[in-house]
Amino acid sequence: MNVTLLPGKQARVMDDELSSVILGPGVAAQAAYRQAMEAAVAMIAENASRHSIHSGVNADGLRGFLAALEVCPERGTGVFAALEEIGIPAVRHALDVGNPATMAHLHCPVAVPALAAEVLISATNQSLDSWDQSPFATLVEERVLAWLTAFCGLSAEAGGSFTSGGSQSNMTALYLAAERHGAVARSRGVIFASEQAHFSIRKSASILGFAGDAVIAVATDDEGRMSAAALRTAIENATGHGRAPVAVVATAGTTDLGAIDPLADIADLAASHGLWLHVDAAYGGGLLFSRHRHRLAGMERADSIALDFHKMLFQPISCGVLLLGDGANFSPLATKADYLNPEVSIFGDVPNLVESSVQTTRRSDALKVLMTLRSIGCEGLDALVCKTLDNATSAAEAIRARAYLHLAQQPSLSTVLFRYVSPHGAERSDELTLTIRTELFRTGVAALATTVLDGRVHFKLTLLNPNSTPDVIGRVLDAIGDMARELENDHVRT
Ligand SMILES: *Cc1c(COP(=O)(O)O)cnc(C)c1O
């Protein structure tokens, strides 16, 4: 069959032709697949923004375009027309995550080997809920997890599962911790996490049915690290009030400050009180792949670890893992289904990955991690991570060198928090910071974040791209200065 028979503007195809061209198997679908993929790749090359972080189109404009689009027309347009109509704007009006001035969130540029792997992942469409749906992919996940648990210093009993990211990893870990305590967890259970812990901890506790006050915020030191002394007091207080301590969540790399809690001290306390220790290393886990991995010492004593490959490690969304010190602790998730993982295995010695996940149908994200690690190697990853950390140190110096800026603290990982200092006081600083952030984004100059530290609005750079060099950062800081000067002048005039 000729691929020109693809349902298009002129040709109306018969149903049997349609299913064969769109879905395969066979020569026609392969030719159609190749043409569509080549068209998509060319479209990305031709339409990705290079000079600004996005196209500059506002939400009203984009919403208007989409509103005018017939979502499911009576007669299909064919893949090439659809690619042109929807693909071009989808690429052109995307945020350019690879632009070195895109530095607002924990949202990384993506590595080419992982993008190539994504093509294989989507085209083969393997599902990890049973071995007969993913003969190779299941074993890839098994292999990558065995390697990763050992690489993290966990014992031979360790286990793991790929997840959609830190939020799902955190929720699953807290579920497993709670299951140890049965109904007590939901009625009297408490979870300790630092004031700077990720909001998904509270959200998870709420979803899991813990009491509204179950997550106890433990005080942090000046640099945003959990105070071990405060944790000890919090545990004693909770026990004294008849609560049932369930878990302690240590954060290795907080979202704002990149603070790494004192993991070894927290592991000691968790052990002496019989608490489940969860380490949320969604962000800071990237250090494992660098010469700075010693900063995570103590993490290997955790009952569970959340680690995201889509933060510091250049993977396309989504790509996280949950690791368990003892894989047997996944057992509360091992619900049996006759159609999927019956009591008696019919395929012999193969893993039932559905028994360690809250998902059923699940994609093969381990494949892109394997492709990336093998392609880049330890030396390459170390170089990339170190360059990112060095960029953060340079950014801090550049901020110190500018009188109109105030550095909040020396960066711990790759986030840099600083304040604009207005001659008209702190409130004006807060106001202008928000205005400048919005303006820099609107004009496509840079994507920065803002956050609140000690009650005041700060700028936040989240550096995940090694190409966000001191040059790029210098230009962004200057742009902040220029805009602030203009806005302050306007203020004087009005
Ligand atoms: C990003 C982040 C999360 C949430 O992870 P997702 O992958 O976005 O679900 C949790 N914890 C920390 C510390 C994070 O930085």
The ligand as an SDF file (V2000), in Angstrom:
LIG
                    3D

 15 15  0  0  0  0  0  0  0  0999 V2000
   10.6020   17.9330   42.7830 C   0  0  0  0  0  0  0  0  0  0  0  0
   10.5280   17.4440   44.1560 C   0  0  0  0  0  0  0  0  0  0  0  0
    9.5140   16.5620   44.5440 C   0  0  0  0  0  0  0  0  0  0  0  0
    8.3670   16.2220   43.6460 C   0  0  0  0  0  0  0  0  0  0  0  0
    8.7850   15.4170   42.6060 O   0  0  0  0  0  0  0  0  0  0  0  0
    7.9640   15.2820   41.2400 P   0  0  0  0  0  0  0  0  0  0  0  0
    8.8870   14.4850   40.4260 O   0  0  0  0  0  0  0  0  0  0  0  0
    7.7880   16.6860   40.7400 O   0  0  0  0  0  0  0  0  0  0  0  0
    6.6890   14.6250   41.5550 O   0  0  0  0  0  0  0  0  0  0  0  0
    9.5640   16.0270   45.8070 C   0  0  0  0  0  0  0  0  0  0  0  0
   10.5510   16.3650   46.6440 N   0  0  0  0  0  0  0  0  0  0  0  0
   11.5240   17.2300   46.3270 C   0  0  0  0  0  0  0  0  0  0  0  0
   12.5770   17.5620   47.3200 C   0  0  0  0  0  0  0  0  0  0  0  0
   11.5460   17.8030   45.0570 C   0  0  0  0  0  0  0  0  0  0  0  0
   12.5030   18.6800   44.7270 O   0  0  0  0  0  0  0  0  0  0  0  0
  1  2  1  0
  2  3  1  0
  2 14  2  0
  3  4  1  0
  3 10  2  0
  4  5  1  0
  5  6  1  0
  6  7  2  0
  6  8  1  0
  6  9  1  0
 10 11  1  0
 11 12  2  0
 12 13  1  0
 12 14  1  0
 14 15  1  0
M  END
$$$$
